[in-house]
Amino acid sequence: MGARLPGVASTDRIVAHADMDCFYASCERLREPALREEPLVVGMGYEPGTTNGAVATASYEARAFGVESAQAISEALERLPRKREAATDPDLDIERSGFYRPVDIPFYESVSEDVREILHANAGTVREVSIDEAYLDVTAETTWDEVEGFARALKDRIETEVGVVASVGVAPNMSTAKIASDAEKPDGQVVVRPDAVRDFLAPVPVEDLHGVGPVTARTLREQGIETAGDLASADRHALIETFGERGADLYDRARGEDDREVTPKGQPKSLSRESAFVEATDEMGEIEERVLALAAAVADRATRKGALYRTIGIKVVTPPFDVNTRARSLPGPVDDPPLVERVVGELLEEFEGERVRKVGVRVSNLEFGAAAQSSLDGWAGADGETGDSTTGSPDEGPVDPVDPSGQVSLSEFE
């Protein structure tokens, strides 16, 4: 792709923004399908009689009652009492009550890893910006004539294989793609072709533009600038006088001009690979064979990337959807494929006799470049072995989500 003048967008580039809808709530519904279509609040202060904390995520059903992210739990409870309390309190309407669950970041990160694998499998360049959203440069993977089908296939694969719903926006640049992914939530898909960018952006409120916070939005509105269309028609020099060089960026973004490239956020902190069984199995030979194959693939990937690792770990998912991780720390950074296979084999022994639906292998605490490899001759094993387990919610028994396809894909994530 040829060079471009600063501030001039490329109409050749195709950028997708994938954003998981109500991600924390979706993860909780994976474990508890009975919560689907129910008002659900994820945050702190979920124990009976406790009102401290804040809302991390509110499902769309809960939002209908006025519950919002970052809202105090005490205020949320006034608008949407807990279901279990409404069931015993005659002063509360059970039809206007909901479920509350605590934040479980390790579990959400595990689900996010599954999404990331799909994103990396579908795009050569991925920029992860949070646990539930990422930009993809898909210029090499599709065309403007085929991108509708590409976006639909990406959404369908995430929902089928992971069990969460994504909204996807596609545009010639990052800032417009982000707005497009928000335009028809939940389960949205919006493609903004190069010749439609200005018309698409024109009615968008200024506070929805990239780089516009509450203070900037208030200043713009005081000047009579309410929408991106108003901003695109404003005096560029006057904007620069008011906001400095940022005024030029705001003007360009409102006109759909954004020359930022989708770039990964630095070197990965870990490398992993996962594989799901079509049906859960307790055949240890089959499980071990799968884990060792993943270990060889991950170690080979690390070698080819010039990465040394200090930690080797496994992930074992048991029915219904309990995520168990085990890891072992090494004395120093190494590139040692046989060691990876040996360590994961030892970590797997803990799960002898368990029914397993999915396994994964990870090397982490990576170092790149001129880092010297540690000598592990005679290394005898457990040095800082750690483990953690994420299991289902205590309130209702979890139920199997959609069975994954068994397809293996590579994930590099932070």
C-alpha positions in Angstrom: 0.0 0.0 0.0 1.5 3.3 -1.0 2.3 6.2 1.3 -0.5 8.7 2.2 -0.5 12.3 3.2 -1.1 12.9 6.9 -4.8 13.2 7.7 -5.9 11.5 4.5 -7.7 8.2 5.0 -7.0 5.2 2.9 -10.2 3.9 1.1 -8.3 0.7 0.3 -8.0 -0.4 4.0 -10.7 -2.5 5.5 -10.9 -2.2 9.3 -13.2 -4.2 11.5 -14.0 -3.5 15.2 -15.3 -6.4 17.2 -17.0 -5.6 20.5 -18.6 -8.3 22.7 -22.1 -7.3 23.9 -22.4 -7.1 27.7 -19.4 -9.3 27.9 -19.4 -10.0 31.6 -23.1 -10.8 31.6 -22.7 -13.0 28.6 -19.9 -15.0 30.4 -22.2 -15.5 33.4 -24.9 -16.8 31.1 -22.5 -19.3 29.7 -22.3 -20.9 33.2 -26.0 -20.3 33.9 -28.2 -20.5 30.8 -31.2 -19.9 33.0 -30.1 -16.3 33.3 -30.6 -15.7 29.6 -33.2 -13.0 28.9 -33.3 -12.3 32.6 -32.2 -8.9 34.1 -28.6 -9.5 35.1 -26.2 -7.2 37.0 -22.5 -8.1 37.3 -20.6 -6.2 40.0 -19.8 -6.1 43.7 -22.3 -6.0 46.5 -24.2 -9.1 45.4 -24.5 -10.8 48.8 -27.9 -10.5 50.5 -28.0 -7.4 52.7 -24.9 -5.9 51.0 -25.2 -2.7 49.0 -21.6 -1.5 48.5 -19.7 -1.6 45.2 -20.5 -0.6 41.7 -22.1 -2.1 38.6 -19.5 -3.5 36.2 -22.0 -4.6 33.5 -25.8 -4.6 33.2 -27.6 -6.7 30.7 -29.9 -5.0 28.3 -32.8 -6.4 30.3 -31.4 -4.7 33.4 -30.8 -1.5 31.6 -34.5 -1.3 30.8 -35.0 -0.7 34.6 -32.4 2.1 34.6 -29.4 0.1 35.7 -26.1 1.3 34.1 -22.4 0.6 34.2 -20.5 2.4 37.0 -23.7 3.0 38.9 -23.6 2.4 42.7 -25.0 -1.0 43.6 -27.2 0.7 46.2 -28.8 2.8 43.4 -29.1 -0.3 41.1 -30.9 -2.2 43.9 -33.4 0.6 44.2 -34.3 0.3 40.5 -33.9 -3.5 40.3 -34.2 -5.5 43.6 -32.5 -8.9 43.8 -34.8 -11.7 42.6 -34.3 -13.8 45.7 -35.3 -11.0 48.0 -38.3 -10.1 45.8 -39.5 -13.7 46.2 -39.9 -13.4 50.0 -40.7 -9.6 50.4 -44.4 -8.8 49.6 -43.5 -5.2 49.1 -41.3 -6.1 46.1 -42.5 -7.0 42.6 -40.8 -10.2 41.5 -41.5 -9.2 37.9 -39.4 -6.1 38.4 -36.4 -7.8 40.0 -33.2 -9.3 38.7 -30.1 -11.4 39.4 -26.8 -10.1 40.7 -23.5 -11.9 40.2 -19.9 -11.0 41.4 -17.2 -10.1 38.9 -15.1 -13.1 38.0 -12.2 -11.8 36.0 -10.2 -15.1 35.6 -13.3 -16.7 34.1 -13.9 -13.8 31.8 -10.3 -13.8 30.6 -10.6 -17.4 29.8 -13.6 -16.8 27.6 -11.8 -13.8 26.1 -8.9 -16.0 25.1 -11.3 -18.1 23.1 -12.6 -15.1 21.3 -9.1 -13.8 20.6 -8.1 -17.1 19.0 -10.9 -16.6 16.5 -9.9 -13.0 15.8 -6.3 -14.0 15.2 -7.4 -16.9 13.0 -9.4 -14.5 10.8 -7.1 -11.5 10.5 -3.4 -11.1 10.1 -3.3 -8.0 12.2 -5.2 -7.6 15.5 -5.1 -4.8 18.0 -6.6 -5.9 21.3 -7.8 -2.8 23.3 -9.6 -4.5 26.2 -10.9 -7.9 27.4 -13.9 -7.6 25.1 -13.0 -5.6 22.0 -10.3 -5.5 19.3 -9.6 -3.9 15.9 -8.8 -6.1 12.9 -7.1 -5.1 9.7 -8.8 -7.4 7.2 -7.7 -5.8 4.0 -5.8 -9.0 3.0 -8.7 -11.3 4.0 -11.7 -9.8 2.2 -12.9 -7.1 -0.2 -15.6 -4.5 0.1 -17.8 -6.7 -2.1 -17.4 -9.6 0.3 -17.0 -7.9 3.7 -20.7 -8.3 4.7 -20.3 -12.1 4.5 -16.9 -11.9 6.2 -18.3 -10.0 9.2 -21.3 -12.3 9.5 -19.1 -15.4 9.5 -16.9 -13.8 12.2 -19.9 -13.1 14.4 -21.4 -16.5 13.8 -18.1 -18.3 14.7 -17.7 -16.3 17.9 -21.3 -17.1 19.0 -21.2 -20.8 17.9 -17.7 -21.7 19.3 -17.5 -19.4 22.3 -21.1 -18.7 23.2 -21.0 -14.9 23.4 -22.5 -12.4 21.0 -20.4 -9.8 19.2 -21.2 -6.6 17.4 -19.0 -5.9 14.4 -18.4 -2.6 12.6 -16.5 -2.3 9.4 -15.1 0.9 7.8 -12.1 2.2 6.0 -10.5 3.4 9.3 -10.5 2.7 13.1 -12.5 5.5 14.4 -15.4 5.0 12.0 -15.3 1.2 12.6 -15.7 1.8 16.3 -18.7 3.9 15.8 -20.2 1.4 13.4 -19.9 -1.4 15.9 -21.9 0.6 18.4 -24.6 1.7 15.9 -26.9 -1.4 16.1 -26.1 -3.1 19.4 -26.7 -5.8 20.5 -25.8 -8.4 17.9 -25.1 -5.6 15.4 -23.4 -5.6 12.1 -22.7 -2.4 10.2 -20.5 -1.9 7.2 -19.7 1.6 6.2 -18.2 1.7 2.7 -15.7 4.4 1.8 -18.1 6.5 -0.2 -20.7 6.4 2.6 -18.5 7.5 5.5 -19.4 11.2 5.6 -23.2 10.4 5.4 -22.9 7.7 8.1 -21.0 10.0 10.5 -23.1 13.2 10.0 -25.8 12.5 12.6 -23.5 11.0 15.2 -23.4 13.0 18.4 -20.0 14.6 19.0 -19.5 12.8 22.2 -19.4 9.5 20.3 -16.4 10.6 18.3 -12.9 9.2 19.2 -11.1 11.7 21.4 -14.2 13.6 22.5 -14.7 13.5 26.3 -17.4 15.2 28.4 -15.5 18.5 28.7 -14.7 18.7 24.9 -18.3 17.8 24.1 -19.6 20.5 26.3 -17.3 23.1 24.7 -18.3 22.0 21.2 -22.0 22.2 22.1 -21.5 25.7 23.5 -20.3 26.6 20.0 -23.4 25.1 18.5 -21.6 21.9 17.3 -23.9 19.0 18.2 -23.0 16.3 15.6 -20.1 15.0 13.6 -21.7 16.7 10.6 -21.6 20.0 12.4 -18.0 19.4 13.3 -17.1 18.5 9.8 -18.5 21.8 8.5 -16.9 23.9 11.2 -13.9 26.2 10.7 -10.8 24.0 11.0 -8.6 26.9 12.1 -11.0 27.9 14.8 -11.0 24.4 16.2 -7.2 24.4 16.3 -7.3 27.8 18.1 -9.7 26.3 20.7 -8.3 22.8 21.1 -4.7 23.0 19.8 -3.6 20.4 17.3 -6.2 18.1 18.8 -8.8 20.3 17.1 -7.3 19.2 13.7 -7.7 15.6 14.7 -11.3 16.1 15.8 -12.1 17.8 12.5 -10.5 15.0 10.5 -12.3 12.2 12.4 -15.7 13.9 11.9 -15.0 13.9 8.2 -14.0 10.2 8.3 -10.3 10.8 7.9 -8.2 8.7 10.2 -4.8 7.5 9.0 -3.9 5.4 12.0 -2.9 1.8 11.2 -4.1 -1.2 13.1 -1.0 -2.3 15.0 -0.6 -4.9 17.7 0.1 -3.5 21.2 3.7 -4.5 21.5 5.1 -8.0 21.9 2.8 -10.6 23.3 3.1 -11.5 27.0 2.2 -15.1 26.4 1.7 -17.6 23.6 -1.0 -20.3 23.8 -2.9 -22.8 21.9 -6.2 -24.6 22.8 -8.3 -27.4 21.5 -11.8 -28.6 22.3 -13.0 -32.2 22.2 -16.3 -32.7 20.3 -17.6 -34.5 23.4 -16.1 -34.4 26.9 -13.8 -37.4 27.6 -12.0 -39.0 30.5 -9.7 -41.1 28.2 -6.4 -39.9 29.7 -4.4 -41.2 26.7 -6.5 -39.1 24.3 -6.3 -36.1 26.5 -2.5 -36.4 27.0 -2.0 -36.8 23.3 -3.9 -33.6 22.6 -2.0 -31.7 25.3 1.4 -32.8 24.1 0.5 -31.8 20.5 -0.5 -28.4 21.7 2.7 -28.2 23.8 4.9 -28.9 20.7 3.0 -26.3 18.6 3.3 -23.6 21.3 7.0 -24.3 21.9 7.7 -24.3 18.1 5.9 -20.9 17.8 7.9 -19.5 20.6 11.2 -20.7 19.0 10.2 -19.1 15.6 9.3 -15.8 17.3 12.6 -15.8 19.3 10.7 -15.8 22.6 12.1 -17.2 25.9 9.6 -18.1 28.6 9.7 -18.3 32.4 6.3 -20.0 32.9 4.7 -23.1 31.4 1.0 -23.8 32.1 -2.1 -25.7 31.1 -5.8 -25.0 31.0 -8.3 -27.8 31.5 -12.0 -27.1 31.1 -14.3 -29.7 32.7 -18.1 -29.9 32.4 -20.2 -28.0 32.7 -17.8 -25.1 32.1 -15.3 -25.0 34.9 -12.0 -23.5 33.9 -8.9 -24.8 35.7 -5.4 -23.4 35.1 -2.1 -24.8 36.4 1.3 -23.3 35.9 4.9 -23.9 36.9 7.5 -21.1 37.1 11.1 -21.8 35.9 14.3 -20.5 37.4 15.0 -18.4 34.3 13.9 -17.7 30.7 14.3 -20.7 28.3 13.6 -22.0 24.9 13.2 -25.7 25.6 10.5 -27.6 23.7 11.1 -30.9 25.5 10.8 -29.2 28.8 7.4 -27.7 27.8 6.1 -31.2 27.0 7.5 -32.6 30.2 6.0 -29.9 32.4 2.5 -29.9 30.8 2.5 -33.7 31.1 3.2 -33.5 34.9 0.6 -30.7 35.4 -2.0 -32.8 33.5 -1.6 -35.7 36.0 -3.7 -33.8 38.5 -6.7 -34.3 36.2 -6.5 -38.1 35.9 -10.0 -39.5 35.9 -11.7 -36.1 35.2 -14.0 -35.6 32.2 -12.4 -32.9 30.0 -14.0 -30.9 27.3 -11.2 -28.6 26.4 -7.4 -28.3 27.0 -4.8 -25.6 26.4 -1.1 -25.0 26.8 0.5 -21.6 27.4 4.0 -20.3 27.8 4.2 -16.8 29.5 6.4 -14.2 31.1 8.1 -13.9 27.7 11.4 -12.2 26.9 12.5 -11.3 23.4 15.7 -10.2 21.7 19.0 -10.5 23.4 17.8 -12.1 26.6 20.2 -14.9 27.6 18.7 -18.4 28.1 19.0 -19.8 31.6 20.7 -23.1 32.0 18.3 -25.6 33.4 20.5 -28.7 33.4 19.5 -30.9 36.3 16.4 -28.8 36.9 14.2 -31.2 39.0 10.8 -29.7 38.7 8.5 -27.7 41.0 9.8 -24.2 41.5 6.9 -21.9 42.3 4.1 -24.2 41.1 0.9 -22.3 41.2 -2.7 -23.1 40.3 -6.1 -21.6 40.3 -9.6 -22.8 39.4 -12.6 -20.9 38.2 -15.9 -22.8 38.7 -19.6 -22.2 38.3 -21.8 -19.7 40.2 -22.9 -20.8 43.7 -26.5 -19.9 43.1 -27.6 -22.1 40.2 -26.1 -25.2 38.7 -24.2 -24.3 35.4 -25.2 -26.0 32.2 -23.1 -26.8 29.1 -22.9 -24.0 26.6 -22.8 -24.8 22.9 -20.2 -27.5 22.2 -17.1 -26.0 20.4 -16.2 -27.3 17.0 -12.9 -28.9 18.1 -11.0 -26.6 15.8 -7.5 -25.5 16.9 -6.2 -22.0 16.4 -3.4 -19.8 17.6 -3.8 -17.1 20.2 -1.3 -14.3 21.1 -2.6 -12.0 23.8 -1.7 -9.7 26.6 
